[in-house]
Amino acid sequence: DKCLSCPSSGTKHFTSDSRCLEECPQGVSFHYENTTSNTFHCIDTCYEKHYVDEPNNYCKPCMEVCLSCEDATTCSSCDLEGENPFLTPDQVCRPQCDPQHYEYTLNGEKRCFESECPSGSLRFTDTQGKLVCILPENCPSEGYYVSPDDKDCFGCHETCLTCSGSTETDCLTCDETQENAFLTEESKCVAQCPAD
């Protein structure tokens, strides 16, 4: 005989092979409480948006904003299409990063980083002053350069079109449509070539 459900008196767990048990078998299944139907089940793996609460192997729900979680208050991933897609350094899902954090939207992830971008990406401040992580090939070739440690995309000195550093003597080329269109031997962009 197979059970269709378990009696409501006492804590009875319904198994995948249609049996009613006092407790789920240790090591092979997890306890799950369906709060909608007020029933208990033994399941093989916890459902999405749930975590395993040790040591009794109970599947407990994550915070509503988490796609997956480590415990009741710690998200491990966020719904990228939802209202809170960014995973913050304190492992909570938020609509956007704090202004002082770097926004990372690469490789199918949306995360916030406090000071360092992940390996293979650069810290960058966009034209609106927003801190973002970008791929090295997305560091603009005009007006910016990649730092020697390959961690940042910095702006050139205002007189340079392209550069190797941030000072006025780090210019590689000059913008010929601007006042300082001539490149000197000292790697500066000037309005006219020196007399000597």
C-alpha positions in Angstrom: 0.0 0.0 0.0 1.2 3.5 -0.8 0.2 6.6 1.0 -1.3 9.6 -0.8 -0.6 11.9 2.2 0.3 11.6 5.9 -1.9 12.0 8.9 -2.0 15.5 10.2 -1.5 14.5 13.8 2.2 14.5 14.9 5.2 15.3 12.6 4.8 13.0 9.7 7.1 13.2 6.6 5.8 12.1 3.2 8.6 10.4 1.1 9.1 10.3 -2.7 8.2 6.6 -2.6 4.8 7.4 -0.9 5.6 6.3 2.7 4.9 8.2 5.9 7.9 8.4 8.4 8.5 10.2 11.7 11.8 11.5 10.4 13.4 11.6 7.0 16.2 9.0 6.4 19.6 10.5 7.5 22.1 11.4 4.8 19.9 10.7 1.8 17.2 13.3 2.0 16.2 16.6 3.3 13.2 17.7 5.4 10.9 20.2 3.7 7.9 22.0 5.2 5.3 23.1 2.6 3.8 26.0 4.6 1.1 26.5 2.0 -0.4 23.0 2.6 1.1 22.6 6.1 2.7 19.3 5.1 6.1 17.8 5.6 8.1 16.0 2.9 11.4 14.1 2.5 13.1 15.4 -0.7 16.4 14.5 -2.5 17.6 18.0 -3.0 16.5 21.4 -1.7 14.4 23.5 -4.0 15.6 26.7 -5.7 15.6 29.6 -3.3 16.2 27.3 -0.3 19.2 26.3 1.7 20.1 23.3 3.9 19.9 24.2 7.6 22.4 22.0 9.4 22.6 19.7 11.4 19.0 18.4 10.9 19.0 18.7 7.1 16.0 21.0 6.9 15.4 22.9 3.7 14.6 26.5 4.7 13.6 29.4 2.4 16.1 32.1 1.4 15.3 35.7 1.8 12.9 36.7 -0.9 15.5 38.8 -2.8 17.9 35.8 -3.1 18.0 33.4 -6.1 20.2 31.1 -4.0 21.6 31.5 -0.5 24.0 30.1 2.1 21.7 30.7 5.1 18.7 32.8 6.0 20.5 36.1 5.6 23.3 35.4 3.1 22.6 35.4 -0.6 24.9 33.6 -2.9 23.2 34.7 -6.1 20.6 37.1 -7.3 17.9 37.0 -10.0 19.6 39.0 -12.8 16.2 39.8 -14.3 14.6 40.8 -11.0 14.3 44.1 -9.2 17.4 43.3 -7.1 20.0 41.9 -9.5 23.3 43.1 -7.8 25.0 40.9 -5.2 26.7 43.3 -2.7 29.9 42.6 -0.7 27.8 41.8 2.3 26.0 39.2 0.2 22.6 40.8 -0.1 20.7 41.4 -3.4 20.1 45.1 -4.2 18.7 47.1 -7.2 22.1 48.8 -7.7 25.6 49.2 -6.2 26.4 51.8 -3.5 28.0 54.8 -5.2 31.4 54.0 -3.6 31.4 50.4 -4.9 32.4 49.2 -8.4 29.6 47.8 -10.5 30.5 44.5 -12.3 28.1 43.4 -15.1 30.3 40.9 -17.0 30.2 37.1 -17.6 26.5 36.8 -16.8 27.0 38.3 -13.3 25.9 41.5 -11.6 28.0 42.2 -8.5 29.3 45.1 -6.4 33.0 45.3 -5.3 34.4 47.5 -2.6 37.9 48.3 -4.0 39.1 45.7 -6.4 37.5 44.4 -9.6 37.8 40.7 -10.4 40.9 39.5 -12.2 40.7 40.2 -15.9 38.7 43.4 -15.5 39.7 47.1 -14.8 38.4 49.7 -12.4 36.9 52.6 -14.4 35.0 55.8 -13.6 32.6 56.5 -16.4 31.6 59.9 -17.7 28.7 60.2 -15.2 31.2 59.5 -12.3 29.9 55.9 -11.8 32.5 53.3 -10.7 32.4 50.3 -12.9 34.5 47.2 -13.8 35.3 46.9 -17.5 37.2 44.5 -19.7 40.7 45.8 -20.8 39.5 46.1 -24.4 36.7 48.4 -23.3 39.2 51.0 -21.9 38.7 53.8 -24.5 41.8 54.1 -26.7 41.4 57.9 -26.9 41.8 59.9 -23.7 42.5 56.9 -21.5 45.2 54.3 -20.7 45.5 51.0 -18.8 47.6 51.3 -15.7 51.0 49.4 -15.5 49.5 46.9 -12.9 46.6 46.2 -15.3 44.0 47.1 -12.6 42.7 50.5 -13.8 41.6 52.4 -16.8 42.7 56.0 -16.1 42.2 59.3 -18.0 45.0 60.9 -19.9 46.1 64.5 -19.2 43.6 66.8 -20.9 46.1 67.9 -23.6 46.7 64.3 -24.8 44.7 62.4 -27.3 46.4 59.1 -26.4 48.9 58.5 -23.6 50.9 56.1 -21.5 50.3 57.9 -18.2 48.3 60.7 -16.5 50.8 63.6 -16.8 51.2 66.2 -19.6 54.5 64.5 -20.5 53.0 61.1 -21.1 51.3 62.0 -24.4 51.6 59.6 -27.4 49.5 61.6 -29.8 47.8 65.0 -29.8 44.3 66.0 -31.0 45.0 67.9 -34.2 41.6 69.6 -34.0 42.5 71.2 -30.6 44.8 74.1 -29.6 47.6 71.9 -28.4 48.0 69.8 -31.6 51.8 69.4 -31.8 53.7 66.6 -30.0 57.1 67.6 -28.6 60.2 65.3 -28.0 59.2 65.5 -24.3 55.9 63.9 -25.1 53.9 67.0 -24.5 51.1 68.4 -26.7 51.7 72.1 -27.3 50.1 74.9 -29.4 53.2 75.4 -31.6 56.5 73.7 -32.1 59.4 75.0 -30.1 61.7 77.4 -32.1 64.8 75.3 -31.6 
